[in-house]
Amino acid sequence: DGVRWIIDYKTSSHEGGDREAFIRSEVERYSPQLRAYRQAFECLENRTVRTALYFPLLRLLQVVDVGA
């Protein structure tokens, strides 16, 4: 579809009761890094760039909107 996906794999496991809070915390923690990756690719190519965190141990792909 002409979209560049940047997916940051996170292999940490979560052993707690509040999975949603853990995901929110990880999104907040890694958003600056994803934003930097996005900005770098936007300088190289002229297409839509989307970002996400992937947690294989949780079987979860969390799309992260880091803005333009």
PyMOL Python script that loads the backbone (N, CA, C, O; Angstrom):
from pymol import cmd

cmd.read_pdbstr("""\
ATOM      1  N   ASP A   1       0.811  -1.208   0.000  1.00  0.00           N
ATOM      2  CA  ASP A   1       0.000   0.000   0.000  1.00  0.00           C
ATOM      3  C   ASP A   1       0.850   1.266   0.000  1.00  0.00           C
ATOM      4  O   ASP A   1       0.310   2.367   0.108  1.00  0.00           O
ATOM      5  N   GLY A   2       2.157   1.131  -0.118  1.00  0.00           N
ATOM      6  CA  GLY A   2       3.022   2.291  -0.117  1.00  0.00           C
ATOM      7  C   GLY A   2       3.305   2.857   1.261  1.00  0.00           C
ATOM      8  O   GLY A   2       3.771   3.991   1.375  1.00  0.00           O
ATOM      9  N   VAL A   3       3.036   2.092   2.308  1.00  0.00           N
ATOM     10  CA  VAL A   3       3.263   2.547   3.677  1.00  0.00           C
ATOM     11  C   VAL A   3       4.535   1.892   4.207  1.00  0.00           C
ATOM     12  O   VAL A   3       4.720   0.682   4.081  1.00  0.00           O
ATOM     13  N   ARG A   4       5.405   2.698   4.798  1.00  0.00           N
ATOM     14  CA  ARG A   4       6.598   2.179   5.472  1.00  0.00           C
ATOM     15  C   ARG A   4       6.233   1.933   6.928  1.00  0.00           C
ATOM     16  O   ARG A   4       5.843   2.859   7.639  1.00  0.00           O
ATOM     17  N   TRP A   5       6.358   0.698   7.368  1.00  0.00           N
ATOM     18  CA  TRP A   5       6.115   0.358   8.768  1.00  0.00           C
ATOM     19  C   TRP A   5       7.442   0.237   9.495  1.00  0.00           C
ATOM     20  O   TRP A   5       8.365  -0.422   9.015  1.00  0.00           O
ATOM     21  N   ILE A   6       7.535   0.871  10.646  1.00  0.00           N
ATOM     22  CA  ILE A   6       8.671   0.710  11.546  1.00  0.00           C
ATOM     23  C   ILE A   6       8.122   0.000  12.772  1.00  0.00           C
ATOM     24  O   ILE A   6       7.304   0.548  13.510  1.00  0.00           O
ATOM     25  N   ILE A   7       8.583  -1.229  12.977  1.00  0.00           N
ATOM     26  CA  ILE A   7       8.077  -2.043  14.080  1.00  0.00           C
ATOM     27  C   ILE A   7       9.236  -2.382  14.998  1.00  0.00           C
ATOM     28  O   ILE A   7      10.199  -3.030  14.589  1.00  0.00           O
ATOM     29  N   ASP A   8       9.135  -1.942  16.225  1.00  0.00           N
ATOM     30  CA  ASP A   8      10.166  -2.164  17.236  1.00  0.00           C
ATOM     31  C   ASP A   8       9.741  -3.372  18.078  1.00  0.00           C
ATOM     32  O   ASP A   8       8.732  -3.328  18.782  1.00  0.00           O
ATOM     33  N   TYR A   9      10.522  -4.437  17.994  1.00  0.00           N
ATOM     34  CA  TYR A   9      10.214  -5.670  18.723  1.00  0.00           C
ATOM     35  C   TYR A   9      10.669  -5.527  20.172  1.00  0.00           C
ATOM     36  O   TYR A   9      11.798  -5.112  20.436  1.00  0.00           O
ATOM     37  N   LYS A  10       9.796  -5.869  21.102  1.00  0.00           N
ATOM     38  CA  LYS A  10      10.104  -5.825  22.527  1.00  0.00           C
ATOM     39  C   LYS A  10       9.904  -7.228  23.104  1.00  0.00           C
ATOM     40  O   LYS A  10       8.795  -7.762  23.110  1.00  0.00           O
ATOM     41  N   THR A  11      10.992  -7.804  23.582  1.00  0.00           N
ATOM     42  CA  THR A  11      10.924  -9.193  24.063  1.00  0.00           C
ATOM     43  C   THR A  11      10.739  -9.293  25.576  1.00  0.00           C
ATOM     44  O   THR A  11      10.789 -10.388  26.137  1.00  0.00           O
ATOM     45  N   SER A  12      10.529  -8.166  26.232  1.00  0.00           N
ATOM     46  CA  SER A  12      10.291  -8.225  27.672  1.00  0.00           C
ATOM     47  C   SER A  12       8.947  -8.893  27.933  1.00  0.00           C
ATOM     48  O   SER A  12       8.000  -8.764  27.157  1.00  0.00           O
ATOM     49  N   SER A  13       8.897  -9.607  29.049  1.00  0.00           N
ATOM     50  CA  SER A  13       7.635 -10.256  29.410  1.00  0.00           C
ATOM     51  C   SER A  13       6.951  -9.430  30.496  1.00  0.00           C
ATOM     52  O   SER A  13       7.593  -8.667  31.218  1.00  0.00           O
ATOM     53  N   HIS A  14       5.660  -9.597  30.591  1.00  0.00           N
ATOM     54  CA  HIS A  14       4.882  -8.884  31.603  1.00  0.00           C
ATOM     55  C   HIS A  14       4.251  -9.922  32.511  1.00  0.00           C
ATOM     56  O   HIS A  14       3.474 -10.771  32.074  1.00  0.00           O
ATOM     57  N   GLU A  15       4.604  -9.835  33.783  1.00  0.00           N
ATOM     58  CA  GLU A  15       4.069 -10.787  34.758  1.00  0.00           C
ATOM     59  C   GLU A  15       3.309 -10.034  35.840  1.00  0.00           C
ATOM     60  O   GLU A  15       3.656 -10.089  37.020  1.00  0.00           O
ATOM     61  N   GLY A  16       2.285  -9.343  35.422  1.00  0.00           N
ATOM     62  CA  GLY A  16       1.487  -8.593  36.377  1.00  0.00           C
ATOM     63  C   GLY A  16       0.031  -8.651  35.995  1.00  0.00           C
ATOM     64  O   GLY A  16      -0.345  -9.285  35.009  1.00  0.00           O
ATOM     65  N   GLY A  17      -0.776  -7.991  36.776  1.00  0.00           N
ATOM     66  CA  GLY A  17      -2.203  -8.044  36.536  1.00  0.00           C
ATOM     67  C   GLY A  17      -2.724  -7.015  35.553  1.00  0.00           C
ATOM     68  O   GLY A  17      -3.752  -7.241  34.916  1.00  0.00           O
ATOM     69  N   ASP A  18      -2.036  -5.883  35.413  1.00  0.00           N
ATOM     70  CA  ASP A  18      -2.571  -4.804  34.598  1.00  0.00           C
ATOM     71  C   ASP A  18      -1.817  -4.702  33.277  1.00  0.00           C
ATOM     72  O   ASP A  18      -0.913  -3.879  33.127  1.00  0.00           O
ATOM     73  N   ARG A  19      -2.192  -5.530  32.344  1.00  0.00           N
ATOM     74  CA  ARG A  19      -1.530  -5.589  31.041  1.00  0.00           C
ATOM     75  C   ARG A  19      -1.662  -4.256  30.288  1.00  0.00           C
ATOM     76  O   ARG A  19      -0.701  -3.808  29.662  1.00  0.00           O
ATOM     77  N   GLU A  20      -2.825  -3.630  30.341  1.00  0.00           N
ATOM     78  CA  GLU A  20      -3.045  -2.368  29.634  1.00  0.00           C
ATOM     79  C   GLU A  20      -2.134  -1.270  30.162  1.00  0.00           C
ATOM     80  O   GLU A  20      -1.614  -0.468  29.387  1.00  0.00           O
ATOM     81  N   ALA A  21      -1.935  -1.228  31.482  1.00  0.00           N
ATOM     82  CA  ALA A  21      -1.033  -0.232  32.075  1.00  0.00           C
ATOM     83  C   ALA A  21       0.402  -0.485  31.621  1.00  0.00           C
ATOM     84  O   ALA A  21       1.144   0.461  31.356  1.00  0.00           O
ATOM     85  N   PHE A  22       0.792  -1.742  31.529  1.00  0.00           N
ATOM     86  CA  PHE A  22       2.125  -2.092  31.046  1.00  0.00           C
ATOM     87  C   PHE A  22       2.313  -1.606  29.612  1.00  0.00           C
ATOM     88  O   PHE A  22       3.346  -1.020  29.288  1.00  0.00           O
ATOM     89  N   ILE A  23       1.331  -1.843  28.757  1.00  0.00           N
ATOM     90  CA  ILE A  23       1.417  -1.428  27.351  1.00  0.00           C
ATOM     91  C   ILE A  23       1.490   0.094  27.269  1.00  0.00           C
ATOM     92  O   ILE A  23       2.310   0.629  26.522  1.00  0.00           O
ATOM     93  N   ARG A  24       0.657   0.793  28.016  1.00  0.00           N
ATOM     94  CA  ARG A  24       0.694   2.263  28.016  1.00  0.00           C
ATOM     95  C   ARG A  24       2.076   2.773  28.439  1.00  0.00           C
ATOM     96  O   ARG A  24       2.609   3.713  27.851  1.00  0.00           O
ATOM     97  N   SER A  25       2.633   2.147  29.450  1.00  0.00           N
ATOM     98  CA  SER A  25       3.961   2.537  29.934  1.00  0.00           C
ATOM     99  C   SER A  25       5.030   2.326  28.864  1.00  0.00           C
ATOM    100  O   SER A  25       5.904   3.174  28.681  1.00  0.00           O
ATOM    101  N   GLU A  26       4.963   1.206  28.164  1.00  0.00           N
ATOM    102  CA  GLU A  26       5.934   0.919  27.111  1.00  0.00           C
ATOM    103  C   GLU A  26       5.773   1.878  25.932  1.00  0.00           C
ATOM    104  O   GLU A  26       6.764   2.316  25.346  1.00  0.00           O
ATOM    105  N   VAL A  27       4.540   2.201  25.588  1.00  0.00           N
ATOM    106  CA  VAL A  27       4.294   3.165  24.507  1.00  0.00           C
ATOM    107  C   VAL A  27       4.899   4.514  24.886  1.00  0.00           C
ATOM    108  O   VAL A  27       5.578   5.140  24.072  1.00  0.00           O
ATOM    109  N   GLU A  28       4.659   4.957  26.100  1.00  0.00           N
ATOM    110  CA  GLU A  28       5.218   6.234  26.551  1.00  0.00           C
ATOM    111  C   GLU A  28       6.747   6.187  26.555  1.00  0.00           C
ATOM    112  O   GLU A  28       7.402   7.146  26.146  1.00  0.00           O
ATOM    113  N   ARG A  29       7.297   5.097  27.006  1.00  0.00           N
ATOM    114  CA  ARG A  29       8.758   4.944  27.101  1.00  0.00           C
ATOM    115  C   ARG A  29       9.434   4.964  25.732  1.00  0.00           C
ATOM    116  O   ARG A  29      10.490   5.577  25.578  1.00  0.00           O
ATOM    117  N   TYR A  30       8.844   4.307  24.744  1.00  0.00           N
ATOM    118  CA  TYR A  30       9.500   4.141  23.450  1.00  0.00           C
ATOM    119  C   TYR A  30       9.009   5.091  22.362  1.00  0.00           C
ATOM    120  O   TYR A  30       9.540   5.061  21.252  1.00  0.00           O
ATOM    121  N   SER A  31       8.026   5.923  22.638  1.00  0.00           N
ATOM    122  CA  SER A  31       7.544   6.866  21.627  1.00  0.00           C
ATOM    123  C   SER A  31       8.625   7.811  21.107  1.00  0.00           C
ATOM    124  O   SER A  31       8.688   8.040  19.899  1.00  0.00           O
ATOM    125  N   PRO A  32       9.482   8.373  21.972  1.00  0.00           N
ATOM    126  CA  PRO A  32      10.539   9.247  21.430  1.00  0.00           C
ATOM    127  C   PRO A  32      11.470   8.521  20.451  1.00  0.00           C
ATOM    128  O   PRO A  32      11.887   9.094  19.445  1.00  0.00           O
ATOM    129  N   GLN A  33      11.785   7.286  20.746  1.00  0.00           N
ATOM    130  CA  GLN A  33      12.642   6.496  19.858  1.00  0.00           C
ATOM    131  C   GLN A  33      11.930   6.229  18.526  1.00  0.00           C
ATOM    132  O   GLN A  33      12.536   6.375  17.465  1.00  0.00           O
ATOM    133  N   LEU A  34      10.674   5.848  18.573  1.00  0.00           N
ATOM    134  CA  LEU A  34       9.913   5.610  17.350  1.00  0.00           C
ATOM    135  C   LEU A  34       9.767   6.900  16.538  1.00  0.00           C
ATOM    136  O   LEU A  34       9.819   6.873  15.309  1.00  0.00           O
ATOM    137  N   ARG A  35       9.586   8.017  17.226  1.00  0.00           N
ATOM    138  CA  ARG A  35       9.470   9.308  16.544  1.00  0.00           C
ATOM    139  C   ARG A  35      10.762   9.626  15.790  1.00  0.00           C
ATOM    140  O   ARG A  35      10.717  10.110  14.659  1.00  0.00           O
ATOM    141  N   ALA A  36      11.900   9.358  16.406  1.00  0.00           N
ATOM    142  CA  ALA A  36      13.190   9.609  15.747  1.00  0.00           C
ATOM    143  C   ALA A  36      13.344   8.721  14.516  1.00  0.00           C
ATOM    144  O   ALA A  36      13.802   9.184  13.471  1.00  0.00           O
ATOM    145  N   TYR A  37      12.968   7.455  14.632  1.00  0.00           N
ATOM    146  CA  TYR A  37      13.022   6.557  13.464  1.00  0.00           C
ATOM    147  C   TYR A  37      12.127   7.087  12.345  1.00  0.00           C
ATOM    148  O   TYR A  37      12.518   7.118  11.178  1.00  0.00           O
ATOM    149  N   ARG A  38      10.934   7.496  12.721  1.00  0.00           N
ATOM    150  CA  ARG A  38       9.987   7.998  11.718  1.00  0.00           C
ATOM    151  C   ARG A  38      10.552   9.221  11.003  1.00  0.00           C
ATOM    152  O   ARG A  38      10.502   9.304   9.776  1.00  0.00           O
ATOM    153  N   GLN A  39      11.083  10.159  11.758  1.00  0.00           N
ATOM    154  CA  GLN A  39      11.641  11.373  11.162  1.00  0.00           C
ATOM    155  C   GLN A  39      12.793  11.050  10.221  1.00  0.00           C
ATOM    156  O   GLN A  39      12.937  11.677   9.172  1.00  0.00           O
ATOM    157  N   ALA A  40      13.607  10.081  10.590  1.00  0.00           N
ATOM    158  CA  ALA A  40      14.724   9.689   9.723  1.00  0.00           C
ATOM    159  C   ALA A  40      14.213   9.140   8.393  1.00  0.00           C
ATOM    160  O   ALA A  40      14.731   9.501   7.336  1.00  0.00           O
ATOM    161  N   PHE A  41      13.215   8.283   8.436  1.00  0.00           N
ATOM    162  CA  PHE A  41      12.680   7.720   7.190  1.00  0.00           C
ATOM    163  C   PHE A  41      11.945   8.759   6.365  1.00  0.00           C
ATOM    164  O   PHE A  41      11.965   8.701   5.135  1.00  0.00           O
ATOM    165  N   GLU A  42      11.297   9.710   7.023  1.00  0.00           N
ATOM    166  CA  GLU A  42      10.604  10.760   6.276  1.00  0.00           C
ATOM    167  C   GLU A  42      11.600  11.637   5.502  1.00  0.00           C
ATOM    168  O   GLU A  42      11.246  12.226   4.481  1.00  0.00           O
ATOM    169  N   CYS A  43      12.827  11.720   5.986  1.00  0.00           N
ATOM    170  CA  CYS A  43      13.866  12.462   5.257  1.00  0.00           C
ATOM    171  C   CYS A  43      14.362  11.679   4.044  1.00  0.00           C
ATOM    172  O   CYS A  43      14.866  12.273   3.091  1.00  0.00           O
ATOM    173  N   LEU A  44      14.227  10.379   4.067  1.00  0.00           N
ATOM    174  CA  LEU A  44      14.748   9.521   3.006  1.00  0.00           C
ATOM    175  C   LEU A  44      13.737   9.207   1.915  1.00  0.00           C
ATOM    176  O   LEU A  44      14.115   9.014   0.760  1.00  0.00           O
ATOM    177  N   GLU A  45      12.460   9.152   2.264  1.00  0.00           N
ATOM    178  CA  GLU A  45      11.440   8.719   1.313  1.00  0.00           C
ATOM    179  C   GLU A  45      10.200   9.602   1.424  1.00  0.00           C
ATOM    180  O   GLU A  45       9.959  10.268   2.431  1.00  0.00           O
ATOM    181  N   ASN A  46       9.448   9.575   0.371  1.00  0.00           N
ATOM    182  CA  ASN A  46       8.215  10.352   0.341  1.00  0.00           C
ATOM    183  C   ASN A  46       7.024   9.390   0.354  1.00  0.00           C
ATOM    184  O   ASN A  46       6.356   9.194  -0.660  1.00  0.00           O
ATOM    185  N   ARG A  47       6.776   8.802   1.514  1.00  0.00           N
ATOM    186  CA  ARG A  47       5.597   7.952   1.673  1.00  0.00           C
ATOM    187  C   ARG A  47       5.179   7.944   3.142  1.00  0.00           C
ATOM    188  O   ARG A  47       5.929   8.381   4.015  1.00  0.00           O
ATOM    189  N   THR A  48       4.017   7.461   3.394  1.00  0.00           N
ATOM    190  CA  THR A  48       3.479   7.408   4.747  1.00  0.00           C
ATOM    191  C   THR A  48       4.321   6.477   5.600  1.00  0.00           C
ATOM    192  O   THR A  48       4.702   5.390   5.166  1.00  0.00           O
ATOM    193  N   VAL A  49       4.611   6.918   6.830  1.00  0.00           N
ATOM    194  CA  VAL A  49       5.381   6.105   7.777  1.00  0.00           C
ATOM    195  C   VAL A  49       4.502   5.859   8.995  1.00  0.00           C
ATOM    196  O   VAL A  49       3.970   6.800   9.583  1.00  0.00           O
ATOM    197  N   ARG A  50       4.350   4.603   9.370  1.00  0.00           N
ATOM    198  CA  ARG A  50       3.584   4.210  10.565  1.00  0.00           C
ATOM    199  C   ARG A  50       4.523   3.494  11.515  1.00  0.00           C
ATOM    200  O   ARG A  50       5.498   2.881  11.081  1.00  0.00           O
ATOM    201  N   THR A  51       4.242   3.566  12.796  1.00  0.00           N
ATOM    202  CA  THR A  51       5.099   2.951  13.806  1.00  0.00           C
ATOM    203  C   THR A  51       4.280   2.064  14.740  1.00  0.00           C
ATOM    204  O   THR A  51       3.086   2.275  14.954  1.00  0.00           O
ATOM    205  N   ALA A  52       4.970   1.063  15.286  1.00  0.00           N
ATOM    206  CA  ALA A  52       4.309   0.136  16.210  1.00  0.00           C
ATOM    207  C   ALA A  52       5.336  -0.531  17.102  1.00  0.00           C
ATOM    208  O   ALA A  52       6.523  -0.591  16.779  1.00  0.00           O
ATOM    209  N   LEU A  53       4.863  -1.023  18.217  1.00  0.00           N
ATOM    210  CA  LEU A  53       5.648  -1.892  19.092  1.00  0.00           C
ATOM    211  C   LEU A  53       5.066  -3.294  18.967  1.00  0.00           C
ATOM    212  O   LEU A  53       3.848  -3.474  18.959  1.00  0.00           O
ATOM    213  N   TYR A  54       5.950  -4.286  18.868  1.00  0.00           N
ATOM    214  CA  TYR A  54       5.486  -5.667  18.787  1.00  0.00           C
ATOM    215  C   TYR A  54       6.020  -6.434  19.985  1.00  0.00           C
ATOM    216  O   TYR A  54       7.222  -6.444  20.251  1.00  0.00           O
ATOM    217  N   PHE A  55       5.111  -7.071  20.698  1.00  0.00           N
ATOM    218  CA  PHE A  55       5.439  -7.868  21.875  1.00  0.00           C
ATOM    219  C   PHE A  55       5.164  -9.332  21.560  1.00  0.00           C
ATOM    220  O   PHE A  55       4.050  -9.806  21.782  1.00  0.00           O
ATOM    221  N   PRO A  56       6.163 -10.064  21.043  1.00  0.00           N
ATOM    222  CA  PRO A  56       5.912 -11.446  20.629  1.00  0.00           C
ATOM    223  C   PRO A  56       5.467 -12.357  21.776  1.00  0.00           C
ATOM    224  O   PRO A  56       4.672 -13.271  21.562  1.00  0.00           O
ATOM    225  N   LEU A  57       5.969 -12.118  22.982  1.00  0.00           N
ATOM    226  CA  LEU A  57       5.568 -12.965  24.108  1.00  0.00           C
ATOM    227  C   LEU A  57       4.116 -12.724  24.512  1.00  0.00           C
ATOM    228  O   LEU A  57       3.473 -13.597  25.095  1.00  0.00           O
ATOM    229  N   LEU A  58       3.607 -11.535  24.196  1.00  0.00           N
ATOM    230  CA  LEU A  58       2.204 -11.218  24.479  1.00  0.00           C
ATOM    231  C   LEU A  58       1.317 -11.400  23.259  1.00  0.00           C
ATOM    232  O   LEU A  58       0.094 -11.283  23.338  1.00  0.00           O
ATOM    233  N   ARG A  59       1.962 -11.693  22.114  1.00  0.00           N
ATOM    234  CA  ARG A  59       1.243 -11.809  20.835  1.00  0.00           C
ATOM    235  C   ARG A  59       0.424 -10.553  20.560  1.00  0.00           C
ATOM    236  O   ARG A  59      -0.772 -10.609  20.275  1.00  0.00           O
ATOM    237  N   LEU A  60       1.124  -9.404  20.658  1.00  0.00           N
ATOM    238  CA  LEU A  60       0.442  -8.119  20.533  1.00  0.00           C
ATOM    239  C   LEU A  60       1.252  -7.173  19.650  1.00  0.00           C
ATOM    240  O   LEU A  60       2.448  -6.978  19.866  1.00  0.00           O
ATOM    241  N   LEU A  61       0.593  -6.595  18.661  1.00  0.00           N
ATOM    242  CA  LEU A  61       1.142  -5.506  17.870  1.00  0.00           C
ATOM    243  C   LEU A  61       0.400  -4.244  18.283  1.00  0.00           C
ATOM    244  O   LEU A  61      -0.805  -4.123  18.062  1.00  0.00           O
ATOM    245  N   GLN A  62       1.120  -3.308  18.882  1.00  0.00           N
ATOM    246  CA  GLN A  62       0.511  -2.062  19.361  1.00  0.00           C
ATOM    247  C   GLN A  62       0.937  -0.927  18.440  1.00  0.00           C
ATOM    248  O   GLN A  62       2.095  -0.511  18.451  1.00  0.00           O
ATOM    249  N   VAL A  63      -0.011  -0.427  17.638  1.00  0.00           N
ATOM    250  CA  VAL A  63       0.277   0.711  16.777  1.00  0.00           C
ATOM    251  C   VAL A  63       0.489   1.928  17.662  1.00  0.00           C
ATOM    252  O   VAL A  63      -0.268   2.166  18.603  1.00  0.00           O
ATOM    253  N   VAL A  64       1.540   2.704  17.346  1.00  0.00           N
ATOM    254  CA  VAL A  64       1.889   3.887  18.136  1.00  0.00           C
ATOM    255  C   VAL A  64       1.878   5.089  17.192  1.00  0.00           C
ATOM    256  O   VAL A  64       2.665   5.148  16.247  1.00  0.00           O
ATOM    257  N   ASP A  65       1.000   6.028  17.446  1.00  0.00           N
ATOM    258  CA  ASP A  65       0.925   7.243  16.639  1.00  0.00           C
ATOM    259  C   ASP A  65       1.835   8.285  17.273  1.00  0.00           C
ATOM    260  O   ASP A  65       1.500   8.870  18.303  1.00  0.00           O
ATOM    261  N   VAL A  66       2.995   8.514  16.647  1.00  0.00           N
ATOM    262  CA  VAL A  66       3.955   9.474  17.182  1.00  0.00           C
ATOM    263  C   VAL A  66       3.839  10.831  16.509  1.00  0.00           C
ATOM    264  O   VAL A  66       4.679  11.703  16.729  1.00  0.00           O
ATOM    265  N   GLY A  67       2.816  11.021  15.699  1.00  0.00           N
ATOM    266  CA  GLY A  67       2.601  12.311  15.049  1.00  0.00           C
ATOM    267  C   GLY A  67       3.585  12.558  13.928  1.00  0.00           C
ATOM    268  O   GLY A  67       4.486  11.758  13.677  1.00  0.00           O
ATOM    269  N   ALA A  68       3.392  13.681  13.261  1.00  0.00           N
ATOM    270  CA  ALA A  68       4.256  14.021  12.130  1.00  0.00           C
ATOM    271  C   ALA A  68       5.482  14.775  12.588  1.00  0.00           C
ATOM    272  O   ALA A  68       6.323  15.143  11.768  1.00  0.00           O
TER     273      ALA A  68
END
""", "prot")
cmd.dss("prot")
cmd.show_as("cartoon", "prot")
cmd.util.cbc("prot")
cmd.orient("prot")
